[in-house]
């Protein structure tokens, strides 16, 4: 990717009803109300965050609490009653939650409380008391061993997490905020908790033909899909730099996927495909060229809050399905006025369902709203999808927004 142009102010201007892209001041609030006007949309704090934090604190204090309760129980009840179950439970609970030192201290404290209670009742040398003390000591030793194993597993998990994060940065690096004079933002939302990347992809490449973009969705899940993502992005970056047209770029991607499929075994060799939409933004022409290969249509968000979909005039099969037919790829050209934002996305956005099975409609959700920049737009979209789907989605979601800037950003 070529070096980005010099950073400037985040441009923006509010506008009223007019032809899309024709700047004018004093826009009326859209359907979203004042919260939908310009400015960063702060992410809503997860409602479950505080209860989870409180529960975690309580669980960490639980070993000490068990020791206190067990000691009080032994002290206040006759000698025939014992709090041994609480004393053995304390180090076991501490093992996966606390440090090795805290686990050892918990075990020692439990043993000392048991011995102290036996001494109080004058039963320190009885068989039952010795058996109880040995039991607590044995459980404390086992708790320390469990703690060591858990810590070792955590270290391995942390290492795997770092490797996954490095893989994400290598395969799906976050684009620079300004490329070729355009403002850029990208976001990846994995459906699987703690996952980094899956079968969705995006890439941005500056070239002498303009800034070129791709957003796609590989059929399938798992490492096979991730491998296909790497193939598509690698082929796109090479083709975007050297091919003169989007059609030629698409054909390079087609050939790359065909070669990849020939090396696979099983069903992927016959059914593997990738839906994708490619876009080209010439540096000075004020237009965008879009080539769609079976992907959800991009959205154009104008400076006055108008939103329109850009469906393909000539539908085409996804990439990797060239054996089913041949056709001439044709990019369609659309005006890309100053202040407008182009939003490309995968079906994790348009197919997000609510509790009643209704799909999220990005056109209706974004109509009448304006945003100070592509980053704020993507934050708002991700938050709305989470709210619409009740906090989780069943498919990954890749978002890529690019804006042609103008003027200063006025927040209202």
Secondary structure, 3 states (H helix, E strand, C coil): CCCCCCCCCCCCCCCCCCCCCCCCCCCCCCCCCHHHCCCCCCCCCCCHHHHHHHHHHHHHHHHHHHHHHHHHHHHHCCCCCCCHHHHHHHHHHHHHHCCHHHHHHHHHHHHHHHHHHHHHCCCCCCHHHHHHHHHHHHHHHHHHHHHHHHHHHHHHHHHHHHHHHHHHHHHCCCCCCEECCEEEEEEEECCCCCCCCCCEEEEEEEECCEEEEEEEEECCCHHHHHHHHHHHHHHHHHHHHHCCCHHHHHHHHHHHHHHHHHCCCCCHHHHCCEEEEEEEECCCCCEEEEEEECCCCEEEECCCCCEEEECCCCCCCCECCHHHCCCCCCCEEEECCCCCEEEEECHHHHCCECCCCCECCHHHHHCCCCCCCHHHHHHHHHHHHHHHCCCCCCCCEEEEEEEECCCCCCCC
